[in-house]
Amino acid sequence: MGGGPNNDDSAPDFSFLGDDGAKSLSDDTLAASSQPVFQQEDSGENPPAPKKKKLRKPVARKVTGNSDASRKAAQPGSSSAPKTSTKAASQPADNAATETESAIGNVVPQKWFAAIAGYAIALTLLFLVFWLTGRLSLSGNHQLESLPDIKPLSKGEFQSVPGDASLPPGHELKLGESQRFGDIIITPTRVTRDVVMVASATRAGEPPEQRTQAPVLKLWFEVKNVSHTTAFAPWDVGLMCHRSPEYGNDETTLANSWLRLAPSGGGAEGVRVLNYLHPPGSPFALIDQNSGQVLQPGETVTTFVACAEEIQQLFGDDMNELRWRLQLRKGVNQSSGNGVTTLVDVTFDAAQVQTGDA
């Protein structure tokens, strides 16, 4: 044994580290020997065991990861390629959907714009019709534009309009002029000087009777119902004779319909002459007045208003600027069913007065 090789000298003794230390070092040394030792070329010495473990693990993960990726790419059934194809195929569909939504967004506002434009044009035309026909005022509603009818007022109640009150624009007419007020068109045609005749309203065939001893002035006018749906009576003896007190006939009597004379060189107000007083409940009707005639839509009536007999002492051929104020029924309130009235002034002079029932 003394001349052969010494096994103890050729193998280092690591017994002083204990069994665990020797085993750990041996394992590390063996593992490092199976892989290329790159760090030994740089430093020229063996690195500590923990550093070799850190180098070993990233290398192992890198190789494994690349291998897995390569295997997946090589497999025909790999899911990575179809996913790319699906995404690429979905792009045209998404683009088409976006274009469709954009087209819808462009079409809908155009339809709305066309509808709104048509509605605006219709409202404008309606406004022009109302304005041109006198049913709408650009300056707002005048307080005398619409007045209550006789019917809704209580017995003995009277809504008086001062004689010097200014009427709404367009409410003054000359003979031959036409104007629309609400649902009626009124046209004053002539003024005559004649007696008042009556006929029995209950007994047909009786001869007419003369009720005035002297001629009085009569203002003749036509009224047309231009409503499309409502039939009503635009004029009657009740509107002609409405006053307070009911049978008053002097300057203190309140009335909204009268004849005012303004002689040349006279005062600004002139003299007021009330209308001929013919009670609505009388069994006699004024001939040719057509009082209370109900007009269907589109129908026209010719009627008149007469003044009191005192005109005989006041009227002269030199008179001008005569003004006859009428209170007419221009329509019916659809909610209450009561009439709605308005005031109209008709101006003329003595030279225009015709003699007899011309």
Beta strands, then each sheet from edge to edge (+ up, - down):
strand 1: 147-148
strand 2: 172-174
strand 3: 179-181
strand 4: 184-194
strand 5: 197-200
strand 6: 209-210
strand 7: 216-225
strand 8: 243-244
strand 9: 254-255
strand 10: 258-263
strand 11: 271-274
strand 12: 284-286
strand 13: 300-306
strand 14: 319-332
strand 15: 339-348
strand 16: 353-355
sheet 1: 1+ 15- 2-
sheet 2: 1+ 15- 14+ 10- 11+
sheet 3: 3+ 4- 7+ 13-
sheet 4: 3+ 4- 16-
sheet 5: 6+ 5- 12+
sheet 6: 8+ 9-
end
